[in-house]
């Protein structure tokens, strides 16, 4: 069954930030491309379609709370989000699933990101579970070295779960095997996830920088940023459960003591100022357990902060390719 790489969203506020929808990735003309990758690689049949598959459209549906109008002053970024520039932010829709070939979803996701990068655009992806950075990072092949910066409660270093090697517990392990991925910073780690002592040992053997949420609370995000090399290329992957459930309640694995919105915002702005953020994803939102849309709004506001900071760092002065 032949499917397109992406299809338009189907909800109210079909696009994020009121941006035009363009699913023709061969003719993409954009500085920033918003992409939905709803499906991961399930560990069991009941998880093929789960609550997180609805998250890309749930975040889009929160647009009018994330941004009341593009012309309005946004205090997070110090002015209108696009800074009065003719910024081209395009929503390229969601990567569809083929129920007759579930593995093809990741292949389409990787190809979609490759086309976004070929067009000179920054991919900003909404998942989906935390397996989706695997095809995204594969698409950056040949563009390294890239410093991977993860916000998460869990380290995600499992080699496989139930024989599945590209599921939500394995993205950082798979990233560590990619030659274009260099240093890895894992920020906000706490509580328990799927990691056993052997996964922690594997992460340490790689040289991953595991920074607990409590270290951030005690020492500040500035101290974390100081450990990340200047002048690099960075990719940010944000698992929603890396933030505290008081501001990100819609997650499957809530754990107290998570990062605050202010801390993650400071991380994003700090990385933009340090070097070049190549892209970002936010994953693991479960819309059915959201409270007053606050999780979707928080995710949207993090994306706004990336775009607004990148505009002010002159990322987009040159026209897209």
C-alpha positions, 0 to 999 in steps of 0.5 A, spaced: 500 500 500 503 506 497 502 512 502 504 519 502 510 521 506 505 526 510 497 527 510 494 534 513 491 534 520 484 533 521 482 537 527 480 544 529 486 548 528 489 544 523 496 547 523 500 549 529 501 557 530 496 558 524 501 556 519 500 554 512 499 546 511 504 543 506 504 536 505 508 536 498 515 535 501 519 535 494 516 543 494 517 545 501 519 552 502 520 553 509 525 556 515 521 551 520 517 545 519 512 542 524 511 535 523 507 530 527 510 523 527 504 519 531 506 512 531 512 509 534 514 501 534 509 498 539 512 492 544 505 489 544 499 489 539 495 493 544 500 499 544 500 500 536 495 505 537 495 509 543 493 515 547 500 518 544 498 517 537 493 523 538 498 528 541 500 531 535 493 534 533 492 535 540 498 540 541 495 543 534 488 544 537 491 548 543 494 553 538 489 559 540 492 558 547 499 557 545 499 564 541 493 568 541 496 572 535 502 572 531 502 580 531 502 580 539 508 581 544 510 575 547 514 576 553 517 569 553 521 571 547 521 579 547 516 581 542 512 578 537 514 571 536 517 572 529 520 578 530 517 582 525 520 578 520 517 574 514 519 567 517 516 561 513 513 556 518 510 551 515 506 545 518 507 539 514 502 534 517 503 527 520 506 521 517 501 516 516 501 509 518 500 503 514 497 497 518 499 492 513 506 494 514 507 497 521 515 498 520 514 502 514 512 508 519 519 509 521 521 509 514 516 514 512 518 518 518 526 518 516 524 520 509 520 526 511 525 529 515 531 528 510 526 532 505 525 537 510 533 538 512 534 538 504 529 544 504 534 547 509 528 547 514 529 546 521 524 540 523 520 541 529 516 534 531 511 532 535 510 525 537 508 520 538 512 516 543 519 516 545 521 511 539 520 517 534 527 520 535 530 514 532 528 515 525 529 523 526 536 522 528 537 517 522 535 523 517 541 527 520 546 522 517 552 526 515 551 532 518 555 531 525 557 531 530 551 533 533 550 533 541 544 530 543 540 533 549 535 529 552 530 532 557 527 526 560 525 522 567 528 516 564 535 514 560 532 510 555 538 505 554 534 499 553 537 495 547 530 491 546 524 490 549 520 484 547 525 484 541 523 491 539 530 495 538 527 501 536 521 502 541 520 508 546 525 505 551 531 505 546 532 512 543 538 514 546 541 507 546 540 507 538 542 514 538 549 512 541 550 507 535 550 513 530 556 515 528 554 523 527 552 523 534 557 525 539 556 527 546 549 526 550 546 530 555 540 527 559 537 532 563 531 531 568 533 524 570 529 521 576 525 515 579 524 509 575 524 507 568 525 501 564 533 501 566 536 496 569 543 497 572 546 494 566 543 500 562 546 505 566 552 501 566 552 502 558 550 509 558 556 510 563 561 506 558 559 511 552 560 517 556 553 519 557 552 525 561 546 523 566 544 529 570 538 528 575 533 533 576 535 534 583 542 536 580 538 541 576 534 544 582 540 545 586 545 547 581 541 551 576 540 550 569 546 555 568 551 550 571 548 544 566 549 549 560 556 550 562 557 543 561 555 543 554 560 545 549 560 552 546 559 552 538 556 546 537 550 543 533 545 540 538 538 536 537 533 537 543 529 531 544 524 532 550 520 527 553 514 530 556 515 526 563 521 530 564 517 536 566 514 536 573 507 533 572 504 539 576 505 543 569 505 536 564 500 532 567 498 528 561 504 523 561 504 515 562 509 515 567 508 521 572 514 522 577 514 528 582 520 532 582 521 534 575 524 540 571 520 546 571 517 550 565 522 555 566 528 551 567 527 547 560 525 554 557 532 556 559 535 550 556 532 551 550 534 559 549 541 557 552 543 552 547 540 557 541 545 562 544 551 557 544 551 554 537 546 551 532 540 547 534 538 543 528 531 541 531 527 539 536 522 534 538 517 533 544 513 526 545 510 522 550 503 526 551 497 523 553 491 527 551 486 524 554 489 525 561 490 532 560 488 538 565 485 544 561 490 542 556 496 545 560 500 539 557 499 541 550 499 548 551 506 547 555 509 543 549 506 549 544 510 554 549 516 550 548 516 550 541 514 557 541 521 559 545 525 555 540 522 559 534 523 565 537 530 564 540 532 562 534 529 568 530 533 573 535 539 569 534 539 570 526 538 563 525 533 565 519 537 571 516 538 567 509 532 564 505 531 557 506 534 553 500 
